[in-house]
Amino acid sequence: MPLAMSKEVFITCAVTGSGGTQDRSPHVPRSPEQIANSAIDAAKAGAAIVHCHVRDPETGKPSRDVKLYREVTERIRDASVDVVLNLTAGMGGDIVFGDVEKPLPVNPQGTDMVGATERMAHVANCLPEICTLDCGTMNFNEADYVMTNTPGMLRAMGGMMTALGVKPEIEAFDTGHLWFAKELVKEGVLASPALVQLCMGVPWGAPNDLNTFMAMVNNVPADWNWSAFSLGRDQMAYVAAAVLAGGNVRVGLEDNLWLGKGQLATNAQLVERAVTIIENLGARVITPAEVRTRLGLTKRAPR
């Protein structure tokens, strides 16, 4: 197939995530102030979109506290730099089963299963321009943990996002997730053209080899907008791969802690590195205002 690289590329910075990285790098932000400041620095470095989770300010553990999301949202919106706000809606679907011979009852340590309305409470309160929709259930690289997103749950949450006027970012960890995303658009739950994040190399989802990556890319409808990332040392390689394949890019400490061997990164440094790669490929990094025009976003005040 002919090369059809992107000429105008937006960068998403995934600022902190929900993984257990808070004690592996001093640069992983914990408090709402730290998360917002890191997001603002990433925006100044060239990120048009910041993708935010929140954490308990004391322990660094992932949280669904609406007040923490509200503080992050207000700090970012009050900043002098413009950026598109993307909040996760992936929390609240975690199951840790019991022993393999007795999986039920589930293990309360790590299990966090709540209803669609509660999973969407911070989105309804903060009204970001974008929020994520993890479009399927998946085993992660942990013995008995399952990220759980049933078709019914996804239809309910997707419908809420559409009703709120918040653009869903479909997070696809495998080709089946794209299959279901297209079904949600067909059913009218999600609007077209949709926005997709291709999540590569997350155990045990789509492996980060280029054949699988291109299979994912080729399953995205031609009129949809998409972005991609991979983990750890492959993060910057996938900046180049995504641009060459016609997409946009995501970097950030949610997916990778390192700038180079023995050198822990900040979010701003990862964005700066991505900008260099994109521009060296002959493409242009676009602004938040241009992203809003491309994706049909409206910046609003929280409720």
HELIX and SHEET records of a PDB file:
HELIX    1   1 PRO A   32  ALA A   45  1                                  14    
HELIX    2   2 VAL A   66  ARG A   77  1                                  12    
HELIX    3   3 ALA A  116  ARG A  119  1                                   4    
HELIX    4   4 ALA A  121  CYS A  126  1                                   6    
HELIX    5   5 PRO A  151  LEU A  164  1                                  14    
HELIX    6   6 THR A  175  GLU A  187  1                                  13    
HELIX    7   7 LEU A  210  ASN A  218  1                                   9    
HELIX    8   8 GLY A  232  ASP A  234  5                                   3    
HELIX    9   9 GLN A  235  LEU A  244  1                                  10    
HELIX   10  10 ASN A  267  ASN A  280  1                                  14    
HELIX   11  11 PRO A  288  LEU A  295  1                                   8    
SHEET    1   A 2 GLU A   8  VAL A   9  0                                        
SHEET    2   A 2 ARG A 284  VAL A 285  1                                        
SHEET    1   B 9 ILE A  11  ALA A  14  0                                        
SHEET    2   B 9 ILE A  49  CYS A  52  1                                        
SHEET    3   B 9 VAL A  84  LEU A  87  1                                        
SHEET    4   B 9 ILE A 130  ASP A 134  1                                        
SHEET    5   B 9 LYS A 167  ALA A 172  1                                        
SHEET    6   B 9 LEU A 195  CYS A 199  1                                        
SHEET    7   B 9 ASN A 225  PHE A 229  1                                        
SHEET    8   B 9 ASN A 248  VAL A 251  1                                        
SHEET    9   B 9 ILE A  11  ALA A  14  1                                        
SHEET    1   C 2 VAL A  54  ARG A  55  0                                        
SHEET    2   C 2 PRO A  62  SER A  63 -1                                        
SHEET    1   D 4 ASP A 112  MET A 113  0                                        
SHEET    2   D 4 GLY A  93  VAL A  96 -1                                        
SHEET    3   D 4 TYR A 145  MET A 147 -1                                        
SHEET    4   D 4 MET A 138  ASN A 139 -1                                        
SHEET    1   E 2 TRP A 258  GLY A 260  0                                        
SHEET    2   E 2 GLN A 263  LEU A 264 -1                                        
END                                                                             
